[in-house]
Amino acid sequence: MTRLGTIIDIIATLYCACKSTQPKAHPPTSTLHTELLDFPAKAYDMLFKSPKKVIQPIIKSEMNIKALIRIATHHCWESPTISKDYWMYNIIFNGIRTATSRGDVIKPYMQLFMGLLDIEDSVVDKRTEDGVGLFFDLLYENKNLKDTFEKLVNVLGKLFEKKRFRQCIMNGKHKSTLTNVLQESGFTITKPE
């Protein structure tokens, strides 16, 4: 692991020793099994208030995404608002929009997204529903950009391996949305024999 990767791991370990956004919660990412510490406000602001200065560079570097997933899991624990508004929308999907417009890779963003979908707390269904909705928005936005759309469809295939994600699409309003966006982008959908 590089020096930067090690620093990211140390930040994750320290953050996960602190209370999450839900003070009474004890996320499984917690590095302390006793009372969690208070995360200093100045450090919190540095880490989360200016994502372009810390979080986005970590993602773009593709170094130690696992540590970033630990940070995100701890931060999102029991909080559908932070999951959707901060991580999914602000960090992941805006990051993908920027990356695709510049030709950058989207893989680390999708790894982070998949990590968020793996969080097993009481708001997991809401987080999955929000994630599916935002992902389909991203598909629609890119339906005319062949390379980007194909990358997203490949990611969709990987997301379908996640039972909860697949069920959310197939059992809800998203099934027709998926069919429509694929057809509008020129994909042919056939029933398996």
LONU-456071 format. One record per residue (C-alpha): residue number from 1; y, x, z. Coordinates in Angstrom, 1 decimal. Example, Ala and Ser with C-alpha at 12.3 -4.5 7.8 and 13.67 -1.06 7.14 Angstrom:
BEGIN
num: 1 | Y: -4.5 | X: 12.3 | Z: 7.8
num: 2 | Y: -1.1 | X: 13.7 | Z: 7.1
//
This chain:
BEGIN
num: 1 | Y: 0.0 | X: 0.0 | Z: 0.0
num: 2 | Y: 3.5 | X: 1.3 | Z: -0.8
num: 3 | Y: 6.2 | X: 1.8 | Z: 1.7
num: 4 | Y: 7.9 | X: -1.4 | Z: 0.6
num: 5 | Y: 4.6 | X: -3.3 | Z: 0.9
num: 6 | Y: 4.2 | X: -2.0 | Z: 4.5
num: 7 | Y: 7.7 | X: -3.0 | Z: 5.4
num: 8 | Y: 7.0 | X: -6.6 | Z: 4.1
num: 9 | Y: 3.8 | X: -6.7 | Z: 6.2
num: 10 | Y: 5.8 | X: -5.6 | Z: 9.3
num: 11 | Y: 8.4 | X: -8.3 | Z: 8.7
num: 12 | Y: 5.6 | X: -10.9 | Z: 8.3
num: 13 | Y: 3.9 | X: -9.8 | Z: 11.5
num: 14 | Y: 7.2 | X: -9.9 | Z: 13.4
num: 15 | Y: 8.3 | X: -13.3 | Z: 12.0
num: 16 | Y: 4.8 | X: -14.7 | Z: 12.8
num: 17 | Y: 5.2 | X: -13.7 | Z: 16.4
num: 18 | Y: 8.1 | X: -16.0 | Z: 16.7
num: 19 | Y: 8.5 | X: -19.8 | Z: 16.9
num: 20 | Y: 8.4 | X: -21.6 | Z: 13.6
num: 21 | Y: 10.9 | X: -24.2 | Z: 12.5
num: 22 | Y: 8.9 | X: -26.7 | Z: 14.6
num: 23 | Y: 9.4 | X: -25.2 | Z: 18.1
num: 24 | Y: 6.4 | X: -26.8 | Z: 19.8
num: 25 | Y: 4.0 | X: -25.9 | Z: 16.9
num: 26 | Y: 1.7 | X: -22.9 | Z: 17.1
num: 27 | Y: 0.9 | X: -22.2 | Z: 13.4
num: 28 | Y: -2.4 | X: -20.4 | Z: 12.7
num: 29 | Y: -0.3 | X: -17.5 | Z: 11.3
num: 30 | Y: 1.0 | X: -16.8 | Z: 14.8
num: 31 | Y: 0.4 | X: -13.2 | Z: 15.7
num: 32 | Y: 0.7 | X: -13.9 | Z: 19.4
num: 33 | Y: -1.7 | X: -16.2 | Z: 21.2
num: 34 | Y: 0.7 | X: -16.7 | Z: 24.1
num: 35 | Y: 4.2 | X: -18.1 | Z: 24.1
num: 36 | Y: 5.9 | X: -17.3 | Z: 20.8
num: 37 | Y: 9.2 | X: -15.4 | Z: 20.8
num: 38 | Y: 12.6 | X: -16.6 | Z: 19.6
num: 39 | Y: 13.4 | X: -15.2 | Z: 16.2
num: 40 | Y: 17.0 | X: -13.8 | Z: 16.4
num: 41 | Y: 19.4 | X: -16.0 | Z: 14.5
num: 42 | Y: 20.9 | X: -13.1 | Z: 12.6
num: 43 | Y: 17.5 | X: -11.9 | Z: 11.4
num: 44 | Y: 16.6 | X: -15.5 | Z: 10.4
num: 45 | Y: 19.8 | X: -15.8 | Z: 8.4
num: 46 | Y: 19.2 | X: -12.5 | Z: 6.7
num: 47 | Y: 15.6 | X: -13.5 | Z: 5.8
num: 48 | Y: 16.1 | X: -17.1 | Z: 4.8
num: 49 | Y: 19.8 | X: -17.9 | Z: 4.2
num: 50 | Y: 20.2 | X: -15.6 | Z: 1.2
num: 51 | Y: 16.9 | X: -15.7 | Z: -0.6
num: 52 | Y: 18.3 | X: -13.8 | Z: -3.6
num: 53 | Y: 18.8 | X: -10.8 | Z: -1.3
num: 54 | Y: 15.4 | X: -10.7 | Z: 0.4
num: 55 | Y: 12.8 | X: -13.3 | Z: -0.6
num: 56 | Y: 13.3 | X: -13.2 | Z: -4.4
num: 57 | Y: 13.2 | X: -9.4 | Z: -4.7
num: 58 | Y: 10.0 | X: -9.4 | Z: -2.7
num: 59 | Y: 8.5 | X: -11.9 | Z: -5.2
num: 60 | Y: 9.8 | X: -10.0 | Z: -8.2
num: 61 | Y: 8.4 | X: -6.8 | Z: -6.9
num: 62 | Y: 4.9 | X: -8.4 | Z: -6.8
num: 63 | Y: 4.3 | X: -6.3 | Z: -3.6
num: 64 | Y: 2.4 | X: -7.8 | Z: -0.8
num: 65 | Y: 2.5 | X: -11.5 | Z: -1.8
num: 66 | Y: -0.1 | X: -12.2 | Z: 0.9
num: 67 | Y: 2.4 | X: -11.2 | Z: 3.5
num: 68 | Y: 5.1 | X: -13.4 | Z: 1.9
num: 69 | Y: 2.6 | X: -16.3 | Z: 2.0
num: 70 | Y: 2.1 | X: -15.7 | Z: 5.7
num: 71 | Y: 5.9 | X: -15.9 | Z: 6.2
num: 72 | Y: 6.1 | X: -19.1 | Z: 4.1
num: 73 | Y: 3.1 | X: -20.7 | Z: 5.9
num: 74 | Y: 4.7 | X: -19.9 | Z: 9.3
num: 75 | Y: 8.1 | X: -21.2 | Z: 8.1
num: 76 | Y: 6.6 | X: -24.4 | Z: 6.5
num: 77 | Y: 4.2 | X: -25.3 | Z: 9.3
num: 78 | Y: 4.6 | X: -29.0 | Z: 10.0
num: 79 | Y: 7.8 | X: -29.2 | Z: 8.0
num: 80 | Y: 7.6 | X: -31.1 | Z: 4.7
num: 81 | Y: 11.4 | X: -30.6 | Z: 4.2
num: 82 | Y: 11.2 | X: -26.8 | Z: 4.4
num: 83 | Y: 8.1 | X: -26.8 | Z: 2.3
num: 84 | Y: 9.6 | X: -28.8 | Z: -0.5
num: 85 | Y: 13.4 | X: -28.1 | Z: -0.4
num: 86 | Y: 13.4 | X: -24.4 | Z: 0.5
num: 87 | Y: 10.1 | X: -22.9 | Z: -0.6
num: 88 | Y: 8.9 | X: -25.1 | Z: -3.5
num: 89 | Y: 12.2 | X: -26.1 | Z: -5.1
num: 90 | Y: 14.7 | X: -23.3 | Z: -4.1
num: 91 | Y: 12.4 | X: -20.3 | Z: -4.1
num: 92 | Y: 9.4 | X: -21.1 | Z: -6.4
num: 93 | Y: 10.6 | X: -23.4 | Z: -9.1
num: 94 | Y: 14.1 | X: -22.1 | Z: -9.4
num: 95 | Y: 12.5 | X: -18.6 | Z: -9.5
num: 96 | Y: 10.2 | X: -19.7 | Z: -12.3
num: 97 | Y: 13.1 | X: -21.2 | Z: -14.2
num: 98 | Y: 14.9 | X: -17.9 | Z: -13.9
num: 99 | Y: 11.8 | X: -15.8 | Z: -14.7
num: 100 | Y: 11.0 | X: -17.8 | Z: -17.8
num: 101 | Y: 14.5 | X: -17.7 | Z: -19.2
num: 102 | Y: 14.4 | X: -13.9 | Z: -18.9
num: 103 | Y: 10.8 | X: -13.4 | Z: -19.9
num: 104 | Y: 9.7 | X: -12.2 | Z: -16.4
num: 105 | Y: 6.3 | X: -12.9 | Z: -15.0
num: 106 | Y: 5.6 | X: -16.1 | Z: -13.1
num: 107 | Y: 2.3 | X: -15.1 | Z: -11.5
num: 108 | Y: 3.8 | X: -14.1 | Z: -8.1
num: 109 | Y: 5.6 | X: -17.5 | Z: -7.9
num: 110 | Y: 2.4 | X: -19.3 | Z: -8.7
num: 111 | Y: 0.5 | X: -17.3 | Z: -6.1
num: 112 | Y: 3.1 | X: -18.3 | Z: -3.5
num: 113 | Y: 2.9 | X: -22.0 | Z: -4.6
num: 114 | Y: -0.9 | X: -21.9 | Z: -4.3
num: 115 | Y: -0.6 | X: -20.4 | Z: -0.9
num: 116 | Y: 1.7 | X: -23.3 | Z: 0.2
num: 117 | Y: -0.8 | X: -25.8 | Z: -1.1
num: 118 | Y: -3.5 | X: -24.2 | Z: 1.2
num: 119 | Y: -1.5 | X: -24.9 | Z: 4.4
num: 120 | Y: -3.7 | X: -27.2 | Z: 6.6
num: 121 | Y: -1.3 | X: -29.0 | Z: 8.9
num: 122 | Y: -0.5 | X: -32.7 | Z: 9.4
num: 123 | Y: 1.9 | X: -32.8 | Z: 6.5
num: 124 | Y: -0.5 | X: -31.4 | Z: 3.9
num: 125 | Y: -0.7 | X: -34.6 | Z: 1.8
num: 126 | Y: 3.1 | X: -34.9 | Z: 1.6
num: 127 | Y: 3.4 | X: -31.2 | Z: 0.7
num: 128 | Y: 0.7 | X: -31.6 | Z: -2.1
num: 129 | Y: 2.4 | X: -34.7 | Z: -3.4
num: 130 | Y: 5.8 | X: -33.0 | Z: -3.5
num: 131 | Y: 4.2 | X: -29.9 | Z: -5.1
num: 132 | Y: 2.6 | X: -32.0 | Z: -7.9
num: 133 | Y: 5.8 | X: -33.8 | Z: -8.6
num: 134 | Y: 7.8 | X: -30.6 | Z: -8.8
num: 135 | Y: 5.1 | X: -28.9 | Z: -10.9
num: 136 | Y: 5.2 | X: -31.8 | Z: -13.4
num: 137 | Y: 9.0 | X: -31.6 | Z: -13.6
num: 138 | Y: 8.6 | X: -27.9 | Z: -14.5
num: 139 | Y: 6.0 | X: -28.8 | Z: -17.2
num: 140 | Y: 8.4 | X: -31.4 | Z: -18.7
num: 141 | Y: 11.3 | X: -28.9 | Z: -18.7
num: 142 | Y: 9.2 | X: -26.4 | Z: -20.6
num: 143 | Y: 7.2 | X: -28.6 | Z: -22.9
num: 144 | Y: 9.1 | X: -27.3 | Z: -26.0
num: 145 | Y: 8.8 | X: -23.6 | Z: -25.0
num: 146 | Y: 5.2 | X: -22.9 | Z: -26.2
num: 147 | Y: 4.5 | X: -19.6 | Z: -24.4
num: 148 | Y: 5.9 | X: -20.8 | Z: -21.0
num: 149 | Y: 4.2 | X: -24.2 | Z: -21.4
num: 150 | Y: 0.9 | X: -22.6 | Z: -22.1
num: 151 | Y: 1.2 | X: -20.3 | Z: -19.0
num: 152 | Y: 2.0 | X: -23.4 | Z: -16.9
num: 153 | Y: -1.0 | X: -25.3 | Z: -18.3
num: 154 | Y: -3.2 | X: -22.3 | Z: -17.4
num: 155 | Y: -1.8 | X: -22.5 | Z: -13.9
num: 156 | Y: -2.5 | X: -26.2 | Z: -13.9
num: 157 | Y: -6.2 | X: -25.4 | Z: -14.6
num: 158 | Y: -6.3 | X: -23.1 | Z: -11.6
num: 159 | Y: -4.5 | X: -25.8 | Z: -9.5
num: 160 | Y: -7.2 | X: -28.3 | Z: -10.5
num: 161 | Y: -9.7 | X: -26.2 | Z: -8.7
num: 162 | Y: -7.9 | X: -27.3 | Z: -5.5
num: 163 | Y: -9.6 | X: -30.6 | Z: -4.5
num: 164 | Y: -6.5 | X: -32.0 | Z: -2.8
num: 165 | Y: -4.2 | X: -31.2 | Z: -5.8
num: 166 | Y: -6.8 | X: -32.7 | Z: -8.3
num: 167 | Y: -7.1 | X: -35.8 | Z: -6.2
num: 168 | Y: -3.4 | X: -36.2 | Z: -5.9
num: 169 | Y: -3.1 | X: -36.2 | Z: -9.7
num: 170 | Y: -6.2 | X: -38.3 | Z: -10.6
num: 171 | Y: -5.8 | X: -40.9 | Z: -7.9
num: 172 | Y: -2.0 | X: -41.4 | Z: -8.1
num: 173 | Y: 0.9 | X: -42.0 | Z: -10.5
num: 174 | Y: 0.6 | X: -38.5 | Z: -11.8
num: 175 | Y: -2.4 | X: -39.1 | Z: -14.0
num: 176 | Y: -0.3 | X: -40.9 | Z: -16.7
num: 177 | Y: 2.5 | X: -38.3 | Z: -16.2
num: 178 | Y: 0.0 | X: -35.5 | Z: -17.0
num: 179 | Y: -1.3 | X: -37.3 | Z: -20.0
num: 180 | Y: 2.2 | X: -38.0 | Z: -21.3
num: 181 | Y: 3.5 | X: -34.4 | Z: -20.9
num: 182 | Y: 0.4 | X: -32.9 | Z: -22.5
num: 183 | Y: 0.6 | X: -35.3 | Z: -25.5
num: 184 | Y: 4.4 | X: -34.9 | Z: -25.9
num: 185 | Y: 3.9 | X: -31.1 | Z: -26.1
num: 186 | Y: 1.2 | X: -31.4 | Z: -28.8
num: 187 | Y: -2.0 | X: -31.1 | Z: -26.8
num: 188 | Y: -4.9 | X: -33.3 | Z: -27.8
num: 189 | Y: -6.7 | X: -35.0 | Z: -25.0
num: 190 | Y: -10.3 | X: -36.0 | Z: -25.5
num: 191 | Y: -12.8 | X: -37.5 | Z: -23.2
num: 192 | Y: -15.8 | X: -35.3 | Z: -22.4
num: 193 | Y: -19.1 | X: -36.5 | Z: -23.8
//
